[in-house]
Amino acid sequence: MGILERFEDSLDRMVSGAFARAFKAEVQPVEIASALQREIDDRAAVIDRERTVVPNIFNIELSTHDYRRLAVFKDALCTELGTLVKDYSGEQRYTLLGAPFVSLGEDTELETGIFRVRSEARAEVSAQGGGSAAVVGQPRLEAGGSAYPLVRAITRMGRGTDVDIRIEDPGASRNHCEIVLGSPIYLRDLDSTNGTFHNGERITEVPLVDGSVVQIGTTSLVFRSG
C-alpha cells in the first residue's frame, strides 16, 4: 500500500467512515496530500552528499467553502498530513530540520476547489540535556515560543553535537558562535562559514541588549536580558 492509500485509509478510519461520505466534491484531502509531496520534491535543497533538506512547515490555504467543509475534520486531517510528510521524507531520504507541522487556513479570494500550499524549512532549536528552567532575572534566548536560559559563562551555538544550544539549520556551522556572560553580555562569531548576524548586520563581536535579534542561517533568536 502506497503513502497516499495509507493516508486515505488512516483518515477514513479516524473519523469512523464519515470521511468517505463527506468529501465527494470540491477539494479532496488526497489532492492536498499529493500537493504536499510535490511541494517537498520541488523545494528539496541539496546541502551536501548526505543531506537534502526539505520543508517541514506547511500552510494549506483554502477557499471559504472548502475550509468550512474540511474544518470539521481539521485536527485529524492536519495530523495525518503531518504523518504523510514524515513518511514521504523518510522514504525519499530527505532531511527535515524539525518536526512536520501542517495547518489549514482560509483565503477568501480563492474559488471553491482551488487551494494553495505555502511551505518553509524551519530549523529546530534545542538545548543539550533538555535545557533548564528559566528563572527571574536570568538572561535567555527565545525562539519558536521556547526559552533557552544562558546558564553557562560561555554558551556555544551551532549545528555540532557538542554545542550547548543546537541549531539544526543548513546555514549554521558546527561551532557557529557563542555568548559570553559578563557586563555587558557579548555575542561572538566563531569564524563561521556564513557569518553571525546581530539585528541584520554581520558581526565579529558585539554586546547584546534586551531585544537583540541573533540570526544564524535562517534561524532567528531573540535575546532577553531577564
Secondary structure, 3 states (H helix, E strand, C coil): CCHHHHHHHHHHHHCCCHHHHHCCCCCCHHHHHHHHHHHHHHHCEEEECCEEEECCEEEEEECHHHHHHHHHHHHHHHHHHHHHHHHHHHHCCCEECCCCEEEEEECCCCCCCCEEEEEECCCEEEEHHHCCCCCCCCCEEEECCEEEECCCCEEEEECCCCCCEEEECCCCCCCCEEEECCCCEEEEECCCCCCEEECCEEECEEEECCCCEEEECCEEEEEECC
